[in-house]
Amino acid sequence: NWTFTEGFLAALGGQPYVDLNNDGKITLKEFAEYIKNDMVIFEEQNSPSIFTNGFPEDFTLSFALSKSGKRIGERIEAFVENEWWKGRIIEENGGRYKIHYIGYNDNDDSWVEAKNLRKIATPKSYPVGTIVEVEWKKKWYPAKILDVTGGSHYITYDGYGEEWNEWVPTSRIRKPKK
């Protein structure tokens, strides 16, 4: 869905919702936190960041544009054409909100009334230590949950070495069949 790419372009373009501390600058550290949240919320994926000596975490990527409304940048679901779509509020105008739908082109953005917006539902989460089955290449394998971040689960497959451990979305996990 290009969530990471969209987030990176938003940071470079100075979108005010990436300026997490509202100081007018978008730093590498802010972008890392912003994209980590977007990846968990929109993709159920874990996106860790590592800073090296060449690029310190306080390195400024861009200067933030001024925020034109309180809800700008809010992650939401919008009810459009009888379906809920994940997106972000990018403009406000008199109780209507322009929504950018994650993974879609800008020309797919649309105006939605407040009554057709809701918070994004938290994905189902399995507790650490839970025995589950995980889908991989259309087959289900026994596994165990090692860690959880949002809707993303770090799992280990039974009988496989730790090099096979991976982060998987809730959509690839189910309770074991008896």
N, C-alpha and C positions, 0 to 999 in steps of 0.2 A: 503493500500500500504506500510505500515511499514516505512513511511517517518520519524516519530519521532525516531524509533529505529535505522534506518540507520544514522540519524544525531547524535544520542548519541554515536554510535560506531565510527563515524568519529571523534568526539571530543575526546573520550578516546584513539583513535588510533593516535592522534596528526596530523590529516590532516590539512595542512597549511591554507586552506580556512576557517576554523573555528576560526582561530586566527585573529579576526577582526581588532585589532590594530597593528598587525605585531610585537609584542614584544617577540615572541618566547614562550609565555605561552597561554594556553587556559583556561580561567576562567569560573566559573559558569555563570557570567553575559554575557560573550561572547557567550557561548553556548545557553543561553536563547534567546538572540537577533537573533542568527543564526537560531535556530529551529523555532522561531516565523516567520521569513521570509520564511523558507522552507515550513512550514505548510500553510501559506497564499498562496504562489506561486504555490505549487504543489498540495495541497489538498483543498484550499479555506476554511481552518479552522483557527480559532483563537486559539492560544496556549499561554495563559498567564503564567508567572512564578512568584513564590512567594519565597522569601528568608527568612529563619528562623534564629534564633540565632545560631543554630548548624552548619550551612553552610553559611558563609558570601559570598556575591556576588563576592569577589575577590579571593575566594578559587580556587587554581589551579587544574584543572582536569588532565591536561597532558601538556607536552612540545611539541610544534609544530615542525613538520618536515620542512625542507627547501623547499621552493616553487621552482618547476622546470620549470615554465613558467608563463607568464603574465596572461593567461586566465584560469589557474587552479582554479577550484571551481566555475567558471561562470555557472549560471543557464541558460539553453538554451532549444530550441527544435531542434531536429535533424530529417531530412527527410531521412527515411530508409524504404525500401520496400513500397514505395508510400504512406507513412503516416508520420505525424509529431508526434514525441515522446518526452516527457519531460525528461530532464536529466541534468547531470552536467559534465563539462569537467574535467577529472581526469589526463590526460596526453597530452602532445603536442609533435609533431615530424614533422618538415618540412612542416607546413601548413596542417597537418592532426591532428585530435583531437580524443582522446579516450574518449568515452562517457559512463558514467554509467547511465542507465535508472532507474528512481526512481520507487521503488517497485519491481524491478527485481533483479535476482541473478547476481553476478559478472561475471559468465560465459556468460551472455547475453550482456556484454559490447562490444562495437564495435568501430572501427576506422572510422571516417567520415571526408570528406573534408570540408574546411571552407565554400564553396559555398552551402553546405547542412545544414548550421546552421543558426538559427535566434533567436532573443530575444523572450522570452516567451510573448505571447500576454496577455495583461492585461484583466482579466475577466470583464464582464459587471458589472457595479455597479449602484445600485439604490440609489438616494439621501436619507438622513435622512428625515423622515416624509412621505415618499412615501407609499401610500396604495397599497398593493400587495396581492397575494394569495401565500400560502406556502404549498408545498406538505408534507404530513406526513402520513405514512402508506398507500400510494397510493390514498389518498384523498386530495383535495385542500381546504384550510381554509383561510378565510380573515385575514390579518395581517397588521402590520405597521412596517416600518423600524425605529429602534431606534439608531443604530450606524452601521458604516461600517469600516472594516479593510481589505484592498485588495479586494478580491472577497468574503469575508465572511461578512454576514449581521446579526446583532443582531436584532431579531424581537420580537414583542409581538402579540399574537393571540387575535383577537377580542372576547370578552366575556369570556376570560380565565384569571386567576390570573397570577401575575408575576412569579410564580414558573414554569410556562410553557414557559416563554421566553427562547429563545435559539439562538445560532449562527448557521446559515445555509449557505450552498454554493449557488451561483447564480443558479446552476442547479436545485435547489428546489424552485425557485421563478419565478413567472410570473405576468404580469399585470392582473388585474381582468377582467374576462369575463363580457361583458355588458348584 
